[in-house]
Amino acid sequence: MNSSRHRPSDTWSPLYFLASLGAGGLAVTFFMFLIFWVPHPGQPVPVYEDIMSAFSTGRLPMKAAILVAMTGIAGFAFLNIKMLIWNLGRFSDFRKTDSYTKLVNSDGETQLLAMPLALAMTVNVGFILGLVFVPGLWGVVEYLFPLAMIAFALIAYLAFRRIGGFLGRVLGEGGVLDVTANNSFAQLLPAFALSMTAVGMAAPAAMSTVALTVGSSLIASIMLGTIAGLYALVAAIAGFNSILHHGTSRESAPTLMVVVPILTVLGIMTMRQEHGLHTTFGAHGGVADNLLLTTTILAVQFVFLALGLLVLRRQKYADAYMRGEGNSAGAYALVCPGVALSVMLQFWINKGLVGAGLIAKFSVAYWSLTSLAIASQVAMIVLVFVLNHRHFSGRARIQSVPAE
């Protein structure tokens, strides 16, 4: 007898890119602490100098918040990059197999959009790392914006090539897509990937002071965001129609909540665009604009969260893929809605409620609402560790060795 170690992740799937995505999203949730709690006069986001100044002059709660935020950003950024590198290596091997050929000729081809989705998230995380940990970065940031836009453009090109191949095969040949097997929102993954590139592309619009950079960022992000929204709408209608006829696919049930992160990134994209229009082109909005936008987004998100959790509970998804013997890489899709909810709650509270003067910053009401965002964040941290342990920790498996 001998023993070997077997991990569910040894049977690789493109959906494991979502493990990298989730870690990157958690890094963003910690950056929310710095954006909304650390003063940053002179620029729209806090940089290393602002953070160090707040840490040296702030009271104990501020010091603790900064320490937690920087630790969380560093830790989950490391996990994000580590998981991305691992997935890229496995994907390179996967492309040489018959399983890859089978996948790209099936309905599951859109799973491959998880790669550009994860790549776009890592570029966003890289920018956060620079802001938080690199002294003097803001002095050269105008040179970095065009490079970031080029990176997002390349990722968008990668996504469009994959989407084009899928749609060309499905729409050109006809009868290729099995509607009865697409009874979920799994086909919204391309829209999620495009949304992530759009929100990254919109960042220079909110932070640059060069009109050409802001204008280019606005045009590119509006185009990407519009295409993402259109794709999401069509895919959601088609998927919901199949769900009504055949019920929700049990293994793909978490995708019912993919609308939540799509709306969060498109919402942030819109706020970045509005900021650029205001600071660079003199377009003035009302004080309640962000409140209306974030409240509307949250209302839709709560609907899909409730729907998704209802189906997951009815199908006993956790018993099957999180506590039982079954394993599914798609379980990592559960991290995205919780992360997205936490981020959107932070924007709703700080840009919406505080911005409109409905509550005072750091008041009892403020911290009561913020605790909801932090609770969602902590829950997703626990979920990531649970899933990572389940999928990447070796399990002893005894193998019989024939007697000689």
Summary of the structure (lengths in Angstrom):
residues: 404
radius of gyration: 21.8
end to end distance: 12.4
largest distance: 83.6
contacts: 1362
relative contact order: 0.13
helix: 78%
strand: 2%
